[in-house]
Amino acid sequence: MAMDYLVNILFVILLAISPGIEARVAMPTAVLLGIDPYISFMLSFIASSIPTALLVYGLSWLEKAIIFRIIFLKKIYDRIIERARLRAHKVSQYRIVYLGLALYVAIPFPLTGVWTGSLIAYILGLDKKKSTISIIVGNLIACTIIFASIIVFKKIIR
């Protein structure tokens, strides 16, 4: 029985760190698997926050190590990413952009989470530390919304 619980926790962690899925799916899945809602909240929040720093700080390495070495990828990259960066430069000068980033990540819908927020911060060339904090705050808000929804739903079905 303890082994099943551990397997369930590992499964939830894998869901939480997966792009596009993250805490939005991991937390309800954890509750359905019998994990306490409070534990599912903490587990989902912590696990889904992990990719933030890895992406915000690691995408530049990926860019240099892989993308710039493959001519086909570099051409696509130059067309899409660099144009987006040039257009976004004006936006990235305002402090409110970090609030916007946090609110974007806070919306508990698919493709509005940590992975997408980190990619947006990278493409816009935002400050890494401020972006990481904004994304984690947004993730906390999203997890809180999901948690509250789970609690309300559990009370309704009782």
N, C-alpha and C positions, 0 to 999 in steps of 0.2 A: 504494500500500500504506500509506503514512504517513497519507494522507487517511482511509482506512478506520479506522485505529487512532484517529485524532482523533474521527471520527464516533462510534465505539464509546464513547470516553471521555465525550463529550457526552451520549450516550444513557444511560450509567450515572449521570452526574450528575443528569439529569432524573428518572431512576427514584429516586435517593436522596433527592431533595427532595420527592418526591410523597407526599401524605398516604396513610397506610395501607400503602404499599409500602416506602418508605425503604430502609435498608441491608439489610433482610431479603431483599429481592429483588434489589437492585442488586449486591450483592457476588457472589452465585452467578452472576448474569447476566454480570458482568464476566469472571469466570473462564471461563465457557462461550464468551465472545467472544474468548478468547485473551489477556486481560490478566493479567499476573503476579498471583498471589494477594496478595502484599504491597502492590502498587500498588492492587489492588482494595480492600484493607482501608482504606488511607489515604484513597483517593478516596471510598469509601462513607461512612466515618466523618465526614470533613470536610464533605462535601456534605449528609449527613443531619442534621448538627448545626446547619447554617445557619438553618433555620426556627425554632429554639428562641428565640433572642433576638428575632427578628422577631415571633413570636407572643406571647411573654410580655410584651414591652414594647408591642406594637402592637395587641393586642386591645382595650385601653381606648380607643384612638383610633377603631378600627372601631366600637366600641359608641357612641361619641358622634357620629361622622360619619355613620353609616348607620342603625344599629338604632333609636336614639332619635328619628330624624326620620321614620320610617315607622311609623304608628300600629299597623298589623297586627303588624309584627315586634316592636314594643315590648311589646305585650300578651303575646305568646308568650314573649318574653324575660323579662318580669317574672314570669310564672308559673313558668317553669322555672329560670332562672338564679338569681334572687333567693331562691327557696325553698331551692335547693341551697346557696347561700352561708350562709343563716341556719342551716341544719342542720349545715353543715361548720365553722362558726366554732369549735366546741369542739375539733375535730380539728386545726385549723390552729394552735392554740396550743402544740402539742407539737413539740419539735425532731425527734422521730422521724418526723414526717410527711415530712421531706425525704429520709430514708433510704428510707421507703416509696415515695416518688415515684421515686427512683433505681432501686429494685428493680422497680417496675412497668414502667418504660421498658426495663430490662435484659432482661425476658422477651422472647425473640425470636419473638413470635407477632404475627399481624396485629392492628392496632388497639391495640398496647401500646407504641407508639413515641413519638418526639419530638412529633409533632402532638398526639396524645391526651394525653401527659404535660403539654404546655404548656397545653392547654385545661383540664385538671384543676387545674393550678397557678393559672390565671387565675380559674376558677370559685370555688376555695377562698379566693381572695384572699391567696395566699401571698406571701412576700417575693420580689421579682423576681430579685434577684441570687442568693439561695440556691436558688431554683427553677431558674434557668438552669444553675447549677453542678450541681445534682442530676440534671437531665435529661441534660446532656452526659456526666456520669459513667455514668449508666445506659445511654446510647447507646454509650459506649466498651465497657462490659461486654457488651452485646448484640452489638456488632461482633466482639468477641473470641470470643464463643461461636460465632458464625456462621463466623468465620475458622477456628477450630479444627475445626469440623465439616467444612469444605471440605477442609482438609489431611488429616484422617482419611479422608474419603471418597475423595480422590485416591489415598491409599496403598492403600486396600482394592481399588479397581478396577484397580490396576496389576498 
